[in-house]
């Protein structure tokens, strides 16, 4: 694919970002409609719509452009299925009466495990394992339309993986088994044609329409289905991908997922020696540039909206598979992340309201949080990883989504946006004011949010300035009187700087500074004015979902009714 034009990364000097979609979680009408849709799947009318001819063979087999997880693949060879800390014997899956978590079920029903299996063994050794699991799945769900197995996004993923790994599941000489697989494929494609547009926006809807197109490409006489799917995917991309390449829900993990789906679909087109539709070819470069904008100096991703820090190897594999050559996007205007980069230093700021509605099922109250790295060393991070953390209680998983789990200011131990029981984000931040200025020797971002204005009478304004070839990162956090509710008395605040793995901090005697030692031998000085400094325990979720014990610098104080200003500095001394 052609490289991105650097001019497309222009910097806007000022912008007001307003949260769209409400702040009350899923509405009653949305819940009822979703429930009615799933009940409709079980009606005789829907069953009649799924009837029809099934193919005797597939027109082609696509390549999977991605490498699987070796540990999960080896577990399959040993007769076990493993996913995010959960391990079950293949003979004890009980697909008709599942005893596993929702995340494990999505991995199983989406058939991503085919990629893991194919990455560690030959077809001769892997096919019996894959066929055994396929027989279990068809027996439990092939003829019975049920939730979640027949969810639109899972059917879309399933078709993509069946097409890419057909040698593992269709090598059998058992004609009854082969016809059962092909019959299930045909029924799934018909189901998707009627349900894809009702899946949530973002990767789920993209996955559903990719499945429709893939089925149209590999099932004989599928031109009409392919055209129908292409029209649906065009709509899904317009609804799910922002103009600057971000994704609904603002999660880097969701953007990675969408890029993988489109890249797999493109490989299916290539198997038929066809080019994908223009919206796919146009969207992928924008999406890759936006994703790279969240990349640290270690070439891995930062942690936002429940996502973990995808490591450098996986990110490089992803970008290579897309064929896109581009630079990291410094300012994603609609997606909402800002990037400062000088010398070895990179700072990334969440400068937008949180996601709303169905796209924010695991969203975080992280507005104005930032991450900061010096070359391969991550100095300031967010705890992150709420969607991938393994072996942690639900209370901690919820805690990873709070404002306190991010490197930003917290007022009265409250979230800047409420976390609702259905997993979405409620009242809080509605508007973010943003201004950015670029000079040869300095980059400055000023942003403010109103998440605390209605409850406590303050705006939070944060300024980040990077200078001295990245050796200085200056910050200022201000609490400004705002809103109808005026603050009374003193209002407690805490500004948290969660430190990266293996970063050590020690406070100075005056309680206003800290010495920060990072892996590799570099030493940074941290100084603050306007608050008391302390070093406290923290944690970080790594790329595999493991909990890593870390530290955090915490600035605490009380704001008077007229507000407060706290300034701080990271300076690289050597």
N, C-alpha and C positions, 0 to 999 in steps of 0.2 A: 504494500500500500504506500501511497505517497506520503512524505513527511508533512507535518502540520506547519502552516505558515506562522512563524514567530509573531507576526504582527497581530495575529488573532488573540494574543495574550496581552492586549492592552489593559492598562490600569485605570479604572474609574476613580475619580477623585472623591466622590461622595455618593452615598446611596442609602436609601431607607428600605429595609427588608421587613415585610409584614407577613406574619404567619397566616397561612391560608388553611381552610378546612375545619375550622372550629377547634375548641379545646375541651370538649366534653366526652372524648372517647367515642366508641361506636354508638350510634343512635339506636333506639328501639326498633325503628323501621329497618335499619341495616341488619340487625340481629334476626328479626323475623324473616326478612327476605332470604338471608343466608340459610336459615333453618328450613324454610319452605323449599328452597332449591334442592337441598340434600334429601328431603322427603320425596320430592318429585322423581329423584333418581330411581326410587324403588317401585314406581307405578308401572302397571302393564303398558301404558302408552310409551313410556321411555324405553321399556324393554323391546317393544315393537320397532322403535326407531333404530335400535342397535342391530336389528337383523339384516342379513344380506350376504352376499358372496364373500368368501375370504380367499386370499391369494394362495396359489400352490407353491409359490416361491417369491423371493424378493428380487427386484431388478438389479440391485447392487448392494454392496457392503461398504460403509464409510470407514475412514480411519478416525480413531480417537486422537486428537492432537495433544492430549495431556497424559502425563504419567501419574499413576495412582500412588496411594499410600502403602509403602512397603510393609510396615508393621501390620496393617489391617489385612493386606494380602497374605502375609505369612500365617496369620491367624486362621484365615479361611483354609489354607492348606492343612492346618492342624485340626480342622473340623470345628472351628469356633468363628463366630462373627463378633467383631470388636468395633465399638464406636464410642468415642468420648468417655472412656472410662467404664463402659458397660460391655460385658462379655457374656455371650450365650452360646451354648452348644447348638450346632446346626440341626441336630435331631430333636431339639427341645424348643424350637421357636414357637410352635403352636400358633400358626398364622390366623386360624379361625378364632382363637381366644388369646390374643396377645398379652404377654406379661412384661412388656418392655416399655421404655419411655417414648414420648412423642418424637424426640429427636432421633432415637434409634429406629423407630418405625419409618420415618421419612428416608433415612439412609437405606433401609431394607426395601421399601416399596418403590423408591426412586431408582433402584438398581445401580447406584454408583459403585457398589461393591464389585461389579463386573470389571470396572477399570482397575481397581485394586488387585483383583485376582489375575487379570491379564498381565499386570506389570511384574509379577514375580514367578510366572510359570509358563509352560508351553500349553498349546491347545490340547494336546493329548492328555496332560495331567489335569488341566483346569476344567475341561468340558464336563467330566462326570460330576464335579462339585457344582458347577453352574446349572447343569441339567437337573440335579437333585433339588436345588433351591427353586428352580423354575417349576418343577412338578408340584412342589408344595404350594407355591404361589397360585398356580392355575387351579389346583384343587380347592383352595380356600376362596379365591377371588376372581377366577377367570370368568365364571358365569354369573356371579353374584355382585351386583352393583352396590358398593358400600363405602362408607366414609371411615378412615381417610384413604383407603387403597385407591379409590376411584376419583380422588381429588384432581382437578384439572391440571395443576402444576406438576403433580406426581406422574400423571399419565404422560404429560409432555416430556419430562425427563426420562421416563421409562422407555418411550419410543426412541429417543435419541440414543440411549445406551443399548437398546436391543439392536438398533441398526448398526452401531459402531462395533458391537461385540457379537454379531450374529454367529461367527464360527464357534463361540463358546456355548451357545444355547440352541443351535440348529444343526449340529454335526451328527446327531443321533440317526440311526437307521430305523428307529421306531416311528412309523408313519403316523400312528395315532397321536403320539406325543408332538410331532412336528406340526400336524394340522391343528392341534390344540393351541400351540404358540401363535401360529399365523391367524387363527380364528380370534384369539384374544387381542392381537394387534389390530385387526380390522374393527372389532367392536370398540376398542379404545379410541381409535381414530374417529369413529362416528360419534362417540360420546363427547370427545373434545370439540367437534364442530358445533355442538349445541351448548357447551359450558365454558369455553375458553374466555369469552368476554365477561363472564361473571366471576372470574378469579380475581383476587386483589391485584391492584396495580403494582408495578415493579417486576422483579424476577419471576414471581408466580405467573403473572399473565404472559410475560415474554416466553416462559417455558412452555405454557399451554399452546401458544400459537406456533412455537418452533416445532412442537410435536405434530401439529396438523400438517405443516409444510413437509416435515421429514417423511410422514406417512404418504403424502402425495408424491414424493420423489421416489420412494422405493416400492410402493404397491402398484402393480400394473394398472393402466388406465386411470392414473391419478392426477391428470393435468388440471381438472376442474377443482379438485380438493386443494392442490397446490396454490392455484390462483386465489381461492377463497382464504387460505391460510396466509398468503402474502398480504392480502388486504387487511386481515386481522392483525398481523404483526406490525404493519405500518401504523395502525392505530395505537397498538400497545406501546410502541417506541415513543410515539408522540406524547402519550399520557405518562410514561414512566421515566423517560430520559430528559433531563433538562437541556437547555440550549448550550450550556458549557460542558456537557458530558456527564453530569452527575446523575444520581438515581433517586427515585422516590424513596423516602425513608432516611436518606443521607448517610447510609451505612457503607463504609468501604467494602465490607464483606458482601453486601448485596450487589455492589458494582462489580466486584470480582466475579460473582455468580453470573450476572448478566453477560459479562464479557465472555465467560466460558461457554454459556449457552449459545451465543451468537457465533462463536468460533467453531463449536461443534456443528451447528447448522451449516455454516459455510463449508465445512468438510463434507457434509452430506451432499450439498450442491456439487462440490468438486468431484465426488464419486460418479455423478451423472454428467460430468464435464459441462456444467452450467455455472453461470455467475449468480451470486445472491442478488436480491433486489437492492436497488439504490439506497433505500433507507438504512439497510444493514451496513453497506459499505461506507456510508456517510457517518453513521453513528459510532462505529468502532474507533476511529482515530480520536474523536472527541472524548470518548469514554476512557481510553488509555491515558490521554494527556491529563484528564481530571484525576485519575487514580494516581498517577505518578506525582501529582501535586501534593499528595499525602505521604511521600516517601522521605525517609530520613537519610542521614549520611551513611548508615549501614546498609542501604539499598532495600530495607524492609519498610513495611507500612506502619504508620502511627495508628493509635487505637481510638476509635470513635464509634458512637452509637452501638455499643455492644460488641463490636468487632475486635478480634485479636490482632496482634502485630504480625501479619503475614511476613514470613521470612524472605530474605533476599533471593534464595534459590527458587522458591515457588513464584515469586513475583517476576523474576527474569524469565522463567519458563512460560508464564502467562503471556508476557509481552512478546516473546519470541514466537509463540504460536499464532498471535494475531497478525504478525508481519508488519506491525505499525512501528514507524520510527518517528519519535517526537520528543519534545522536552516537557518537563513537568510544568503544569499550569500553575502560575503564581497566584492568580486570583480567579476563583470559580464564583462568578457573580451570582448565579442562581442556586448552585449547590451549597455555597456558603462557607467555604474554607479559604483562608488566606495563608500564603507561604512567603516567608522571608528567608533569603539565602545569600550569604556572603562568605567567601573563603570556605572554611570547613563547616561553618555553622548553618543550621536550618532550624527555623521556628515555624510552627503551624498553629493557626488560631481558628477556633470555631466561632465564626462571626455571622451567625444567622439564627433565626428562631428555630426551636426544635421541630421535628416533623410532627405532623398531625394525622389523626384518623388511623385507618387500617394499615397505612405504611409504617406506622411507628409501634408495632407490636412489641418491640424490645428497645424502644428509644430511650435516650439518656438526657437528663437535665444538665447539659454540658455547655450552655451558651457562655462564650468568652473564655473558655478553658484553652490552654495552649500546651504544646509539647515542644521540646528544645533538645537538639543534639549537636555534638561536636565531633565531626567525622563519624567513626563507627560507634561512638559512645553516646547512649541516650542519657541525657542529664535530667530533664524534667519530662515526665510522662503522665498519662492518665492510668488509673488502675485497669480499666478496659476489660474486654473479654467476657462480658456477662453471658453472651450466647454460646461460648465455647468452653467455659470453665468446667473442669471435670472434678467429680467427687466433692462438690461443695454444697452446703445446705441452701435451701431456697432463700433464706434470709440474707445470706451473703450474695447470692446471685442478684437479688433485688438491690442490695447495697451498692453493687458495682454500677448501678444505673443512676445513683444519686449525684447531686452536685458535689458533695463532699468527696466523692471518689474521683474527682477531676481537679486539675490544677487551675483553680480559679477561686473567686471570693464566695464565701457562704455567709449569709446573713441570718442570725438567730437560729443556727442549725437547721435551716429550712432549704428545701429545694427551690431553685429558681423557676422550675415548672413542676407541677404536681405529677406524681406517679399514680395512675389509676389502677384499680383491681384488674381490669381487662388487659393490662399490659401497655396501654397507650398513655400518652402524656396529656395532662389536663391543664387547668388554668395556670398562668404564669407569664412567661415571655410571649409577648405579642409583636413587639417591634424591636428592631435592632437598627441603630444609626451607625453608619460606617463611613469612614474617610481614610483614604490612603494617599501617601505622598512618597515619591521616589526621587532621590538625588544620587549623584555619583558616589558619595561617601556615606550615605545613610538611607535607610528605609524605615518609614513610620506608618503605623496603623493606629487609628483611634476608633473605638467602637463602644457603644453603650447599649444596655438592654433594660427593659421595664419590668422584669420579672418580680421585683420586690416593691414596685411603686404602689400598687393597690393595697398590699398588706402592711407594709412598713414605712411607706412614704419616701423611698429612696430609689433613684436610678443608680445602676452600677456602670461606671465608665472605666474602660481599661485602655491604656496606651502602651504599645510596644515599639521600641526604637532599636534597630540593629545598626551598629557602627563599627569602625576600626577593623574592617575586613572580617567581621564576625567575631571579634574578640570581646565585644561588649554587647550585652542585651539589657537595655534599660526598660523598666516598667513602671507604670503608675496606675494605681487603682484608686478611684474616687467614688465616694457615695454622695450623691447630689440630691437635695430635697426635690421632690416631684410628686405629682398626683394630688388628689383631694385630701387624702389622709396625711396629716402632719405627724411626724415623729415626735414622741414625748419622752423626755428623759434620755437615757443612754441606750443605744442599740448595739449589742455585741456582734462582732464579725470575726471571721477567720479566713485568711488567705492561705491556701494549701499549694505546696510545690512538691508533688509526689516525685521521688527520685527514681531513676532507672536502676536496673539490676546491677549489682556490684559497685554502685556509686556510694561513697561514704561521706558523711557530713559531720562536722564537729563544730559546735558553737564557740565563739570567742568569749573572753571573759566579760566584755561589756554587754553581752546579750543582744547586740545589734548586727552581728555578722556571723558568718560561718565559712569554714574552709571545706570545699567540695572536691574530693579526689575521685577521678573517673578512671575506668580501666584504660590501660595504656600509659599511665603516668602523668597525664595532664592534671593541673590543679586550677580550679576556678575559685574566685572569691565571691561570696554573696554578702551584700550589705543591704540593710533596710532602714527606713526612717518612718516614724509614725505608728509603730506597732511593736509589740514584744515578740521576740524570736524564740522558738523552741524546736528541738529535734524529736520527732515521734516515730513510732513504728508505722509501716504501711505495707502494702502488697501490690503485686503486679501479675497479671495473667499473661504467660508467654504464648508463643505461637502454637504450642500443642495443648493449650488449655490448662497448664499446670500453674499452681499458685506459687509465686516466688516472693519470699519475704524481703522487703525493702524498707527504706526510711522515707520520711517526708519532713520538709521544712515548713513550719506553721507560724504565720504571723497573726497575732491576736490583738484585739483592742476593742474599744467602744466608740461608736460614732455619736457625736452630739446632734441635737435636732438640726443644726446648720450643716451637717455633713462631716466628711473626713477625707483626708488625702494620705495615701501610703505610697511611698516611692521605694523602689528596690533596684538592684543592679547585679547582674552576673558578669564578672570580669575574668578573662583567662589570663592568669599570671605567668603560666609557663606551659 
